[in-house]
Amino acid sequence: MKHNPFRKRTGILPSYFTGRENELNELNEIYCSTKRGIPGHLILYGPKGIGKTSLLLKFQDEISNFDDVYSVRIPLMEGNFDDIYTLIIEKCSDALNINIGHFWEKINSLGINIPLIGGISFSREIPKTSPAVAFEKILNVIYDELDSDNPVLILLLDDLQRIIGDDETMKILSILQNALVELNLQGKNIMFVATGSEDIFYKIQDKLDSAVRIFEPYLIGPLSYDELCEAINVPNKKQNVSFEEDVLKEIYYLSNGIPYYMQILAYSCFEEINADNKVTMTEFKKASVHSLNILAQREFKVLFSKSTTEERKILCLMAESDKTVLSYSYIKDNANLNSEPSALLKNLINKNMIIKPSRGKYKLKNNLFKLYLQNLRINQDTGLINE
């Protein structure tokens, strides 16, 4: 029985990692700079499924054998910043093999009052330390525990947007910024790398412009066609399976080069291999239906349910059009709307269903979502789904 080498879930390394040479080079350059005493901090951002977590894992794997390097990946969870303190301490304790009780004793001795999950807290009699100072002291404790003369501590925070709500953005970024600046001035070689959603950096600029000088932005783009082919063909070859070139082209077109969608399509294709251990367009058609079912359950149904009847008229127009990008005037003249489309288009962008690639131009988020909408058979005149 052949083992399917492709992944239909996010957050894990693919069986074969390809591309991202520029991104890895950038991360390695910042690491080298940090090692020389000039720390850098990076925010990797991009759309869902673009491979941000996989890139973090790959970078962590590449530096795992470097001398005097200590990396800790911290998958963030929704919550207030007090919970983040505890999460960072516990993850560092596990990754660096430091006794958690020893950690808490040292932190407690510094007079830091941090509520623990469950309502327990240390040093209740000591006035609560300011968040920035507390965070700085905690990282100092962690850094001083590293068994090296000139260590580099690399904190990899995954899904930064989970702790950056509209009300908390400035507070949290200020805490991170102030703590990192102070620690770097003290000669602590600490490198901070975070991943975030496509709009994370715009939120940062909007809320705390000075943070732009500390956290360098790096937009993660889609895979090229050649990179996608390599990501599919190399694992297939190990299983003695091949995909026709037309199939590879369809996977690239539908996935828009986004690794998550590519993996789902390749996974479904692999499940349909024929008696000759090949996937032709015949097998691909069956696989694409299965892929859409997976994505409908996980993503597309929820997205579509957030749209109004008027918004669905725009989605229908985009789905049925031969053009990838539609102008504002074309939408206004052809979508059969009861009002100006400005507010509707803005809502669809905020709901992550369409993209505005340039002024006055709009497109669906990706070609798989377009195919999903086409299969729904929305009535252009009413915005309702045809039975």
SULURHU-V525966 format. One record per backbone hydrogen bond with DSSP energy under -0.5 kcal/mol. NH is the residue of the N-H (numbers start at 0). CO is the residue of the C=O. If there is no record, write none. Layout:
nh=NH co=CO
nh=NH co=CO
This chain:
nh=3 co=1
nh=4 co=2
nh=14 co=4
nh=17 co=15
nh=23 co=19
nh=24 co=20
nh=25 co=21
nh=26 co=22
nh=27 co=23
nh=28 co=24
nh=29 co=25
nh=30 co=26
nh=31 co=27
nh=32 co=28
nh=33 co=29
nh=34 co=30
nh=35 co=31
nh=36 co=33
nh=37 co=32
nh=40 co=213
nh=41 co=191
nh=42 co=215
nh=43 co=41
nh=43 co=193
nh=44 co=42
nh=44 co=217
nh=45 co=195
nh=49 co=46
nh=54 co=50
nh=55 co=51
nh=56 co=52
nh=57 co=53
nh=58 co=54
nh=59 co=55
nh=60 co=56
nh=61 co=57
nh=62 co=58
nh=63 co=60
nh=65 co=62
nh=68 co=65
nh=69 co=151
nh=71 co=153
nh=73 co=155
nh=74 co=72
nh=75 co=73
nh=75 co=157
nh=78 co=161
nh=82 co=79
nh=83 co=79
nh=84 co=80
nh=85 co=81
nh=86 co=82
nh=87 co=83
nh=88 co=84
nh=89 co=85
nh=90 co=86
nh=91 co=87
nh=92 co=88
nh=93 co=89
nh=94 co=90
nh=95 co=91
nh=96 co=93
nh=97 co=92
nh=102 co=98
nh=103 co=99
nh=104 co=100
nh=105 co=101
nh=106 co=102
nh=107 co=103
nh=108 co=104
nh=109 co=105
nh=109 co=106
nh=110 co=107
nh=111 co=106
nh=112 co=110
nh=113 co=111
nh=114 co=112
nh=115 co=119
nh=118 co=115
nh=121 co=113
nh=125 co=122
nh=133 co=129
nh=134 co=130
nh=135 co=131
nh=136 co=132
nh=137 co=133
nh=138 co=134
nh=139 co=135
nh=140 co=136
nh=141 co=137
nh=142 co=138
nh=143 co=139
nh=144 co=140
nh=144 co=141
nh=145 co=142
nh=147 co=145
nh=151 co=67
nh=152 co=188
nh=153 co=69
nh=153 co=151
nh=154 co=152
nh=154 co=190
nh=155 co=71
nh=155 co=153
nh=156 co=154
nh=156 co=192
nh=157 co=73
nh=157 co=155
nh=159 co=194
nh=161 co=158
nh=162 co=159
nh=163 co=160
nh=164 co=162
nh=168 co=164
nh=171 co=167
nh=172 co=168
nh=173 co=169
nh=174 co=170
nh=175 co=171
nh=176 co=172
nh=177 co=173
nh=178 co=174
nh=179 co=175
nh=180 co=176
nh=181 co=177
nh=182 co=178
nh=183 co=179
nh=184 co=180
nh=185 co=181
nh=186 co=183
nh=187 co=182
nh=188 co=186
nh=189 co=187
nh=190 co=152
nh=190 co=188
nh=191 co=39
nh=192 co=154
nh=192 co=190
nh=193 co=41
nh=194 co=156
nh=195 co=43
nh=199 co=196
nh=202 co=198
nh=203 co=199
nh=204 co=200
nh=205 co=201
nh=206 co=202
nh=207 co=203
nh=210 co=207
nh=211 co=208
nh=212 co=209
nh=213 co=210
nh=214 co=210
nh=215 co=40
nh=215 co=213
nh=217 co=42
nh=219 co=44
nh=220 co=218
nh=222 co=256
nh=227 co=223
nh=228 co=224
nh=229 co=225
nh=230 co=226
nh=231 co=227
nh=232 co=228
nh=233 co=229
nh=235 co=231
nh=236 co=232
nh=237 co=233
nh=238 co=234
nh=238 co=235
nh=239 co=236
nh=240 co=235
nh=241 co=276
nh=243 co=278
nh=247 co=243
nh=248 co=244
nh=249 co=245
nh=250 co=246
nh=251 co=247
nh=252 co=248
nh=253 co=249
nh=254 co=250
nh=255 co=251
nh=256 co=251
nh=257 co=254
nh=258 co=256
nh=259 co=48
nh=261 co=257
nh=262 co=258
nh=263 co=259
nh=264 co=260
nh=265 co=261
nh=266 co=262
nh=267 co=263
nh=268 co=264
nh=269 co=265
nh=270 co=266
nh=271 co=267
nh=271 co=268
nh=272 co=269
nh=273 co=277
nh=276 co=273
nh=278 co=241
nh=279 co=277
nh=283 co=279
nh=284 co=280
nh=285 co=281
nh=286 co=282
nh=287 co=283
nh=288 co=284
nh=289 co=285
nh=290 co=286
nh=291 co=287
nh=292 co=288
nh=293 co=289
nh=294 co=290
nh=295 co=291
nh=296 co=292
nh=297 co=293
nh=298 co=294
nh=299 co=294
nh=300 co=295
nh=302 co=298
nh=303 co=299
nh=304 co=300
nh=305 co=301
nh=305 co=302
nh=306 co=303
nh=311 co=307
nh=312 co=308
nh=313 co=309
nh=314 co=310
nh=315 co=311
nh=316 co=312
nh=317 co=313
nh=318 co=314
nh=319 co=315
nh=320 co=316
nh=325 co=361
nh=327 co=359
nh=330 co=326
nh=331 co=327
nh=332 co=328
nh=333 co=329
nh=334 co=330
nh=344 co=340
nh=345 co=341
nh=346 co=342
nh=347 co=343
nh=348 co=344
nh=349 co=345
nh=350 co=346
nh=351 co=348
nh=352 co=347
nh=353 co=347
nh=354 co=362
nh=356 co=354
nh=357 co=360
nh=360 co=357
nh=361 co=325
nh=362 co=354
nh=364 co=352
nh=367 co=253
nh=369 co=365
nh=370 co=366
nh=371 co=367
nh=372 co=368
nh=373 co=369
nh=374 co=370
nh=375 co=371
nh=376 co=372
nh=376 co=373
nh=377 co=372
nh=378 co=383
nh=379 co=377
nh=382 co=378
nh=385 co=376
